[in-house]
């Protein structure tokens, strides 16, 4: 009886685990993701690669929209965003400075 209960609990935990999926804020805090000086996130650890791909795809789409509205290239918009992103990071988060060096805020 007890083993059935443990199996049921384990199954429930496995089914719920997507709810505990990594988000950008948590990934930054854990040192899994850093912010590049290009306006895009970088996976600092392999387990954050899919999150970073998703975040960067959304950023690229937003940068393209802003680019079209303002007549600037996507790269210019992304670089401007990089400064804003770095400025809004919490203490301990990693980012690239203008020279490309990784630093912690």
C-alpha positions, -999 to +999 in steps of 0.1 A: +000+000+000+027+024+010+047+017-022+016+025-044+013+058-026+049+067-032+046+057-069+014+079-072+032+108-055+062+104-078+040+103-109+022+134-097+054+152-092+066+142-127+034+155-143+036+188-124+073+195-130+066+216-162+050+241-139+083+246-123+100+253-156+129+277-155+121+313-162+145+340-173+146+358-139+154+325-120+179+314-146+198+347-143+198+344-105+211+309-107+239+320-130+225+299-159+219+328-182+238+360-189+230+391-210+251+398-240+260+433-251+242+425-284+207+426-267+204+388-266+206+364-237+233+337-236+231+303-220+260+300-196+250+265-188+235+239-212+203+234-192+193+269-201+197+266-238+160+261-247+149+290-225+175+312-241+164+302-276+128+311-267+137+344-251+160+354-280+133+345-306+108+368-288+134+396-285+143+393-321+106+396-331+102+427-309+134+443-321+122+438-357+089+455-349+106+484-332+131+486-361+103+488-387+085+515-367+116+537-363+136+531-395+166+517-376+183+483-382+175+454-359+211+454-347+209+490-336+176+484-317+191+453-301+223+472-290+202+499-275+181+473-257+212+457-243+221+488-223+186+489-209+186+452-201+220+454-183+208+485-164+178+466-151+196+435-139+196+425-103+228+423-082+247+392-090+234+388-126+260+383-153+263+405-184+288+415-210+302+450-208+308+471-239+342+454-243+327+420-243+340+410-208+316+391-186+309+409-153+285+406-125+263+434-115 
